[in-house]
Amino acid sequence: EEAPASEVGWMTSVKDWAGVMISAQTLTGRVLVVLVFALSIGALGIYFIDSSDPIESCQNFYKDFTLQIDMAFNVFFLLYFGLRFIAANDKLWFWLEVNSVVDFFTVPPVFVSVYLNRSWLGLRFLRALRLIQFSEILQFLNILKTSNSIKLVNLCSIFISTWLTAAGFIHLVENSGDPWENFQNSQSLSYWECVYLLMVTMSTVGYGDVYAKTTLGRLFMVFFILGGLAMFASYVPEIIELIGNRKKYGGSYSAVNGRKHIVVCGHITLESVSNFLKDFLHKDRDDVNVEIVFLHNISPNLELEALFKRHFTQVEFYQGSVLNPHDLARVKIESADACLILANKYCADPDAEDASNIMRVISIKNYHPKIRIITQMLQYHNKAHLLNIPSWNWKEGDDAICLAELKAGFIAQSCLAQGLSTMLANLFSMRSFIEIEEDTWQKYYLEGVANEMYTEYLSSAFVGLSFPTVSSSSTRQPCQDAGGNTGFFIASDAKEVKRSIFHCKVVDDITDPKRIKKWLYHEYI
């Protein structure tokens, strides 16, 4: 009684081992499945090469390089066939599987060819049926992830596999002839002429320049017209529809070495985007070496699309949602310098708009906790909800800009100091200088409006100096001696501010900014 039990246990262990080897659940299984598919495509390629030769010919195994390679492939297929047979639960149904039928008609003829030193093309075209598994292989490699892409590849692989297999059968019977005619009614057709014949037949064009002469070939064409026409009529429109429905703004962002990028999401409209780009890419900011990546779940309209095209060197748009981790990975949120969330200032329900932006913050922080987020909020009391997010850190640069709070603060400050709100609004908005020849108050007002607030590192030469001294030195001679202190400047553009990082104590006699140019410190000593 113990012997049968041990025998059953041994057979079960072997079956389980074989099942693991051919399944895609383990790394070994995935490698083996992909390798079998690759070798099957290689064997199909050898068939394409040999199809230019006669259907049957005398060949020496030791001199025929393609036959040697095909033999090695089929030895591997035979071993894999054994593994599949051991792992099969239903041994009877196993013999009727497509892969088993392919191995029946492709593996034995190779061994017979080696034994007889005669090569017969035979049914080796059946290897094209392996192309049906192409979508499964791409899923194993984690290349296909969406349902539409899987369906598209599956339809294309079935269509091409059927096309190539049918062409191989026509090539065999037309070059061999009918057996009851003693193979005397054959015609010489290349494999690719048969591919052409099957395509014009499926498309119901039928030029008539290439046609089947044998009875077997014509009989096959009758049934193929019925099935091929149905396949062509159903598969091709579906393939075209899937290709046409692909998102125009899909794909992933490709980061450029040495160039930063920020992600902008939330309320993406023509007005919000144009205002943002007008300020962010203003010429007074000097060269902005930052790429702006917009992410929104709705494709842009024609006007917004035209705006993106005008700034195509620094702006990219991707369709998706920040609530989807896959879309966050597409825009490389983990390597972005910051993520900006825009709010709809004209929404009917400000609390609902703030709730949507808070959900965006949570989604982004869950995906990458260290990303810096700057979000717009409409109501002041909703800012407290951001403190409940564990990875929200004000010290690391996370910030919430409340529009209602800014408006209320401006109104309050205007009551204390008249005109302060106007001055602050002018400082925080980017405007270029408009020159007026007349000496009026508008001229001086526009000069002030053209100034903005900037931050820049200060030269170590400023250490220990008083504020009036530092202010009077902002237009003096620069040299390459930078410190680590940060200064806040009110200037017309970023170029004027950059002189503060190169300020030098040695040269202090040039006051005209146009005469300032770079020089090396050791040349003056």
Secondary structure, 3 states (H helix, E strand, C coil): CHHHHHHHHHHHHHHHHHHHHHCCCCHHHHHHHHHHHHHHHHHHHHHHHHCCCCCEEECCCCCCHHHHHHHHHHHHHHHHHHHHHHHCCCHHHHCCCHHHHHHHHHHHHHHHHHHHCEEECCCHHHHHHHHHHHHHHHHHCCCCCCHHHHHHHHHHHHHHHHHHHHHHHHHHHHHHCCHHHCCCCCCCCCHHHHHHHHHHHHCCCCCCCCCCCCHHHHHHHHHHHHHHHHHHHHHHHHHHHHHHCCCCCCCCCCCCCCCEEEEEEECCCHHHHHHHHHHHCCHHHCCCCEEEEEEECCCCCHHHHHHHHHCCCCEEEEECCCCCHHHHHHCCHHHCCEEEEECCCCCCCHHHHHHHHHHHHHHHHHHCCCCCEEEEECCHHHHHHHHHCCCCCCCCCCEEEEHHHHHHHHHHHHHHCCCHHHHHHHHHCCCCCCCCCCCCHHHHHHHHHCCEEEEEEEEHHHCCCCHHHHHHCCCCCECCCEEEEEEEEEECCHHHHHHHHHECCCCCCCCCHHHCCCCCHHHCC
